């Protein structure tokens, strides 16, 4: 395999590393913006847990009313 000279392979290696870091940075930025990672996810999880508890209470009330009938 023919090389590009003394510095060609080294420069190419650094360019590839920079491209990989750029792609990883863009992915992390998009994940943070979508609230997939971080405190936004905790807030969403707490809302879902609260909704689940409310649904459980509603189902229990309906079950009790059906048992009375």
C-alpha positions in Angstrom: 0.0 0.0 0.0 1.4 3.4 -1.0 1.5 6.1 1.6 1.0 9.8 1.2 4.3 10.7 2.7 5.7 11.2 6.1 2.8 13.2 7.5 -0.1 12.0 5.3 -1.1 9.1 7.4 -0.8 11.1 10.6 -2.9 14.0 9.3 -5.5 11.5 7.9 -5.7 9.8 11.3 -6.4 13.2 13.1 -9.0 14.1 10.5 -10.8 10.8 11.1 -10.7 11.3 14.9 -12.1 14.9 14.5 -14.9 13.6 12.2 -15.8 10.9 14.8 -15.8 13.4 17.7 -18.0 15.8 15.6 -20.5 13.0 15.0 -20.6 12.0 18.7 -21.0 15.7 19.7 -23.9 16.1 17.3 -25.6 13.0 18.6 -25.1 14.0 22.3 -26.5 17.5 21.5 -29.6 16.1 19.8 -30.2 13.7 22.7 -29.9 16.5 25.2 -32.3 18.7 23.2 -34.9 15.9 23.0 -34.8 15.5 26.9 -33.8 11.9 26.4 -31.0 12.3 28.9 -31.0 14.5 32.0 -33.4 16.0 34.5 -36.2 16.4 31.8 -36.5 12.6 31.7 -37.0 12.5 35.5 -39.8 15.1 35.4 -41.5 13.1 32.6 -41.2 9.9 34.6 -42.7 11.5 37.7 -45.7 12.7 35.6 -46.2 9.3 34.2 -46.0 7.7 37.7 -48.6 10.2 39.0 -50.9 9.4 36.0 -50.5 5.7 36.7 -51.5 6.2 40.4 -54.6 8.2 39.3 -55.6 5.5 36.8 -55.2 2.8 39.5 -57.5 4.8 41.9 -60.1 5.2 39.1 -60.0 1.5 38.3 -60.4 0.6 42.0 -63.4 2.9 42.3 -65.0 1.3 39.2 -64.3 -2.2 40.5 -65.9 -1.3 43.8 -69.0 0.1 42.0 -69.3 -3.0 39.9 -69.0 -5.2 43.1 -71.9 -3.2 44.7 -74.1 -3.9 41.6 
